[in-house]
Amino acid sequence: MRLFIIAIIATIASGCTEEAKAPELQIPANTPSEVAKVVTDGYPKVVNACPGLSEYSVDLTPVSLENYLWLEDEAYRRVEIVFKVSNQPKEIPDEFKAYGHTCQFGIRADGKMLIFTKDVCASVCTGHKISSSSNVEIPL
């Protein structure tokens, strides 16, 4: 009987310690190669820089990739990974006011910076409330 109880406790404990994973991205086959490269090289860095992607993954759905590599200004050339936030998030704190938002995680073309045009999305990324009147940039 004692071994049975220990086995149940071990099973429950192992389920509780399972680490959340960031949403997996599917790169469509018709994606231009330069866009696919930025995403393939950059997304692991984004996951590393954004603990919220894993922590709040249940509330985030990857939607699309947006290509801004054509922009002339190097500072704004980027590929955006677009996530839809649940209308009723289970994990994202209410104070972020992220419910229903569309969040663009912009990876600069050189792969060295992550750009957010909405502070609510930067909050989702970092896992803490960010208030900014301008773009938020996070080094990768």
GUKE-967074 format. One record per residue (C-alpha): residue number from 0; y, x, z; residue in three letters. Coordinates in steps of 0.05 Angstrom, whole numbers. Each point is the difference from the previous one (the first is absolute). Example, Ala and Ser with C-alpha at 12.3 -4.5 7.8 and 13.67 -1.06 7.14 Angstrom:
REM residues 2
<pt><pos>0</pos><v>-90</v><u>246</u><w>156</w><code>ala</code></pt>
<pt><pos>1</pos><v>69</v><u>27</u><w>-13</w><code>ser</code></pt>
This chain:
REM residues 140
<pt><pos>0</pos><v>0</v><u>0</u><w>0</w><code>met</code></pt>
<pt><pos>1</pos><v>48</v><u>57</u><w>18</w><code>arg</code></pt>
<pt><pos>2</pos><v>-10</v><u>32</u><w>-69</w><code>leu</code></pt>
<pt><pos>3</pos><v>14</v><u>-66</u><w>-34</w><code>phe</code></pt>
<pt><pos>4</pos><v>66</v><u>-8</u><w>37</w><code>ile</code></pt>
<pt><pos>5</pos><v>20</v><u>72</u><w>-16</w><code>ile</code></pt>
<pt><pos>6</pos><v>-16</v><u>-12</u><w>-74</w><code>ala</code></pt>
<pt><pos>7</pos><v>44</v><u>-63</u><w>-1</w><code>ile</code></pt>
<pt><pos>8</pos><v>58</v><u>38</u><w>33</w><code>ile</code></pt>
<pt><pos>9</pos><v>-8</v><u>58</u><w>-49</w><code>ala</code></pt>
<pt><pos>10</pos><v>1</v><u>-48</u><w>-59</w><code>thr</code></pt>
<pt><pos>11</pos><v>62</v><u>-36</u><w>25</w><code>ile</code></pt>
<pt><pos>12</pos><v>36</v><u>65</u><w>16</w><code>ala</code></pt>
<pt><pos>13</pos><v>-15</v><u>30</u><w>-69</w><code>ser</code></pt>
<pt><pos>14</pos><v>29</v><u>-62</u><w>-33</w><code>gly</code></pt>
<pt><pos>15</pos><v>63</v><u>5</u><w>42</w><code>cys</code></pt>
<pt><pos>16</pos><v>14</v><u>72</u><w>-19</w><code>thr</code></pt>
<pt><pos>17</pos><v>-6</v><u>-11</u><w>-75</w><code>glu</code></pt>
<pt><pos>18</pos><v>63</v><u>27</u><w>-31</w><code>glu</code></pt>
<pt><pos>19</pos><v>39</v><u>-44</u><w>-48</w><code>ala</code></pt>
<pt><pos>20</pos><v>8</v><u>27</u><w>-70</w><code>lys</code></pt>
<pt><pos>21</pos><v>59</v><u>-5</u><w>-48</w><code>ala</code></pt>
<pt><pos>22</pos><v>-7</v><u>-49</u><w>-57</w><code>pro</code></pt>
<pt><pos>23</pos><v>-38</v><u>28</u><w>-59</w><code>glu</code></pt>
<pt><pos>24</pos><v>37</v><u>3</u><w>-65</w><code>leu</code></pt>
<pt><pos>25</pos><v>-28</v><u>-17</u><w>-68</w><code>gln</code></pt>
<pt><pos>26</pos><v>36</v><u>34</u><w>-56</w><code>ile</code></pt>
<pt><pos>27</pos><v>-5</v><u>-44</u><w>-63</w><code>pro</code></pt>
<pt><pos>28</pos><v>-31</v><u>33</u><w>-61</w><code>ala</code></pt>
<pt><pos>29</pos><v>63</v><u>-10</u><w>-41</w><code>asn</code></pt>
<pt><pos>30</pos><v>44</v><u>38</u><w>49</w><code>thr</code></pt>
<pt><pos>31</pos><v>37</v><u>58</u><w>-33</w><code>pro</code></pt>
<pt><pos>32</pos><v>-30</v><u>67</u><w>20</w><code>ser</code></pt>
<pt><pos>33</pos><v>64</v><u>26</u><w>32</w><code>glu</code></pt>
<pt><pos>34</pos><v>4</v><u>-62</u><w>44</w><code>val</code></pt>
<pt><pos>35</pos><v>-74</v><u>6</u><w>19</w><code>ala</code></pt>
<pt><pos>36</pos><v>10</v><u>73</u><w>18</w><code>lys</code></pt>
<pt><pos>37</pos><v>59</v><u>-14</u><w>46</w><code>val</code></pt>
<pt><pos>38</pos><v>-40</v><u>-55</u><w>35</w><code>val</code></pt>
<pt><pos>39</pos><v>-66</v><u>39</u><w>3</w><code>thr</code></pt>
<pt><pos>40</pos><v>34</v><u>62</u><w>27</w><code>asp</code></pt>
<pt><pos>41</pos><v>51</v><u>-36</u><w>44</w><code>gly</code></pt>
<pt><pos>42</pos><v>-38</v><u>-58</u><w>33</w><code>tyr</code></pt>
<pt><pos>43</pos><v>-40</v><u>44</u><w>48</w><code>pro</code></pt>
<pt><pos>44</pos><v>66</v><u>31</u><w>22</w><code>lys</code></pt>
<pt><pos>45</pos><v>30</v><u>-69</u><w>9</w><code>val</code></pt>
<pt><pos>46</pos><v>-59</v><u>-22</u><w>43</w><code>val</code></pt>
<pt><pos>47</pos><v>10</v><u>63</u><w>42</w><code>asn</code></pt>
<pt><pos>48</pos><v>75</v><u>-12</u><w>7</w><code>ala</code></pt>
<pt><pos>49</pos><v>-7</v><u>-75</u><w>13</w><code>cys</code></pt>
<pt><pos>50</pos><v>-45</v><u>-16</u><w>59</w><code>pro</code></pt>
<pt><pos>51</pos><v>19</v><u>-73</u><w>-9</w><code>gly</code></pt>
<pt><pos>52</pos><v>-39</v><u>-4</u><w>-66</w><code>leu</code></pt>
<pt><pos>53</pos><v>-64</v><u>8</u><w>40</w><code>ser</code></pt>
<pt><pos>54</pos><v>22</v><u>-35</u><w>63</w><code>glu</code></pt>
<pt><pos>55</pos><v>25</v><u>-62</u><w>-36</w><code>tyr</code></pt>
<pt><pos>56</pos><v>-48</v><u>1</u><w>-60</w><code>ser</code></pt>
<pt><pos>57</pos><v>-26</v><u>-69</u><w>15</w><code>val</code></pt>
<pt><pos>58</pos><v>71</v><u>-27</u><w>-15</w><code>asp</code></pt>
<pt><pos>59</pos><v>12</v><u>40</u><w>-64</w><code>leu</code></pt>
<pt><pos>60</pos><v>-25</v><u>-15</u><w>-70</w><code>thr</code></pt>
<pt><pos>61</pos><v>12</v><u>50</u><w>-57</w><code>pro</code></pt>
<pt><pos>62</pos><v>33</v><u>-38</u><w>-57</w><code>val</code></pt>
<pt><pos>63</pos><v>21</v><u>47</u><w>-55</w><code>ser</code></pt>
<pt><pos>64</pos><v>29</v><u>67</u><w>-21</w><code>leu</code></pt>
<pt><pos>65</pos><v>71</v><u>4</u><w>-26</w><code>glu</code></pt>
<pt><pos>66</pos><v>21</v><u>58</u><w>-44</w><code>asn</code></pt>
<pt><pos>67</pos><v>70</v><u>28</u><w>9</w><code>tyr</code></pt>
<pt><pos>68</pos><v>-16</v><u>69</u><w>-29</w><code>leu</code></pt>
<pt><pos>69</pos><v>46</v><u>-15</u><w>-58</w><code>trp</code></pt>
<pt><pos>70</pos><v>63</v><u>3</u><w>43</w><code>leu</code></pt>
<pt><pos>71</pos><v>46</v><u>58</u><w>-17</w><code>glu</code></pt>
<pt><pos>72</pos><v>20</v><u>16</u><w>72</w><code>asp</code></pt>
<pt><pos>73</pos><v>-55</v><u>43</u><w>29</w><code>glu</code></pt>
<pt><pos>74</pos><v>14</v><u>-27</u><w>70</w><code>ala</code></pt>
<pt><pos>75</pos><v>-20</v><u>-70</u><w>-22</w><code>tyr</code></pt>
<pt><pos>76</pos><v>-58</v><u>16</u><w>-46</w><code>arg</code></pt>
<pt><pos>77</pos><v>-60</v><u>-30</u><w>35</w><code>arg</code></pt>
<pt><pos>78</pos><v>-62</v><u>-43</u><w>-3</w><code>val</code></pt>
<pt><pos>79</pos><v>-1</v><u>-58</u><w>48</w><code>glu</code></pt>
<pt><pos>80</pos><v>-64</v><u>-26</u><w>31</w><code>ile</code></pt>
<pt><pos>81</pos><v>14</v><u>-73</u><w>14</w><code>val</code></pt>
<pt><pos>82</pos><v>-31</v><u>-35</u><w>60</w><code>phe</code></pt>
<pt><pos>83</pos><v>6</v><u>-73</u><w>19</w><code>lys</code></pt>
<pt><pos>84</pos><v>5</v><u>-13</u><w>75</w><code>val</code></pt>
<pt><pos>85</pos><v>-37</v><u>-60</u><w>27</w><code>ser</code></pt>
<pt><pos>86</pos><v>43</v><u>-62</u><w>13</w><code>asn</code></pt>
<pt><pos>87</pos><v>-30</v><u>-1</u><w>70</w><code>gln</code></pt>
<pt><pos>88</pos><v>-16</v><u>72</u><w>19</w><code>pro</code></pt>
<pt><pos>89</pos><v>-54</v><u>11</u><w>52</w><code>lys</code></pt>
<pt><pos>90</pos><v>16</v><u>72</u><w>17</w><code>glu</code></pt>
<pt><pos>91</pos><v>71</v><u>16</u><w>-23</w><code>ile</code></pt>
<pt><pos>92</pos><v>49</v><u>-11</u><w>59</w><code>pro</code></pt>
<pt><pos>93</pos><v>44</v><u>-61</u><w>-5</w><code>asp</code></pt>
<pt><pos>94</pos><v>61</v><u>43</u><w>14</w><code>glu</code></pt>
<pt><pos>95</pos><v>-8</v><u>32</u><w>-70</w><code>phe</code></pt>
<pt><pos>96</pos><v>12</v><u>-69</u><w>-32</w><code>lys</code></pt>
<pt><pos>97</pos><v>-46</v><u>23</u><w>-56</w><code>ala</code></pt>
<pt><pos>98</pos><v>-35</v><u>-67</u><w>-12</w><code>tyr</code></pt>
<pt><pos>99</pos><v>-5</v><u>-17</u><w>-74</w><code>gly</code></pt>
<pt><pos>100</pos><v>38</v><u>62</u><w>-23</w><code>his</code></pt>
<pt><pos>101</pos><v>-17</v><u>39</u><w>-63</w><code>thr</code></pt>
<pt><pos>102</pos><v>2</v><u>73</u><w>19</w><code>cys</code></pt>
<pt><pos>103</pos><v>9</v><u>57</u><w>-50</w><code>gln</code></pt>
<pt><pos>104</pos><v>-25</v><u>68</u><w>23</w><code>phe</code></pt>
<pt><pos>105</pos><v>35</v><u>46</u><w>-50</w><code>gly</code></pt>
<pt><pos>106</pos><v>-31</v><u>68</u><w>-12</w><code>ile</code></pt>
<pt><pos>107</pos><v>51</v><u>47</u><w>-30</w><code>arg</code></pt>
<pt><pos>108</pos><v>-23</v><u>31</u><w>-66</w><code>ala</code></pt>
<pt><pos>109</pos><v>-6</v><u>69</u><w>32</w><code>asp</code></pt>
<pt><pos>110</pos><v>-45</v><u>-29</u><w>55</w><code>gly</code></pt>
<pt><pos>111</pos><v>44</v><u>27</u><w>56</w><code>lys</code></pt>
<pt><pos>112</pos><v>34</v><u>-63</u><w>25</w><code>met</code></pt>
<pt><pos>113</pos><v>-16</v><u>-73</u><w>15</w><code>leu</code></pt>
<pt><pos>114</pos><v>58</v><u>-48</u><w>-13</w><code>ile</code></pt>
<pt><pos>115</pos><v>11</v><u>-69</u><w>29</w><code>phe</code></pt>
<pt><pos>116</pos><v>55</v><u>-47</u><w>-22</w><code>thr</code></pt>
<pt><pos>117</pos><v>-14</v><u>-48</u><w>58</w><code>lys</code></pt>
<pt><pos>118</pos><v>1</v><u>23</u><w>72</w><code>asp</code></pt>
<pt><pos>119</pos><v>-52</v><u>-53</u><w>18</w><code>val</code></pt>
<pt><pos>120</pos><v>-49</v><u>35</u><w>-47</w><code>cys</code></pt>
<pt><pos>121</pos><v>16</v><u>68</u><w>31</w><code>ala</code></pt>
<pt><pos>122</pos><v>-15</v><u>-32</u><w>68</w><code>ser</code></pt>
<pt><pos>123</pos><v>-68</v><u>-23</u><w>-26</w><code>val</code></pt>
<pt><pos>124</pos><v>-13</v><u>71</u><w>-25</w><code>cys</code></pt>
<pt><pos>125</pos><v>19</v><u>37</u><w>64</w><code>thr</code></pt>
<pt><pos>126</pos><v>-24</v><u>-51</u><w>50</w><code>gly</code></pt>
<pt><pos>127</pos><v>68</v><u>-5</u><w>35</w><code>his</code></pt>
<pt><pos>128</pos><v>63</v><u>-40</u><w>-12</w><code>lys</code></pt>
<pt><pos>129</pos><v>49</v><u>33</u><w>-48</w><code>ile</code></pt>
<pt><pos>130</pos><v>70</v><u>-26</u><w>-13</w><code>ser</code></pt>
<pt><pos>131</pos><v>38</v><u>32</u><w>-57</w><code>ser</code></pt>
<pt><pos>132</pos><v>56</v><u>-20</u><w>-46</w><code>ser</code></pt>
<pt><pos>133</pos><v>-26</v><u>46</u><w>-55</w><code>ser</code></pt>
<pt><pos>134</pos><v>-65</v><u>22</u><w>-31</w><code>asn</code></pt>
<pt><pos>135</pos><v>-50</v><u>30</u><w>49</w><code>val</code></pt>
<pt><pos>136</pos><v>-33</v><u>65</u><w>-22</w><code>glu</code></pt>
<pt><pos>137</pos><v>-61</v><u>31</u><w>33</w><code>ile</code></pt>
<pt><pos>138</pos><v>-23</v><u>70</u><w>-20</w><code>pro</code></pt>
<pt><pos>139</pos><v>-72</v><u>4</u><w>-26</w><code>leu</code></pt>
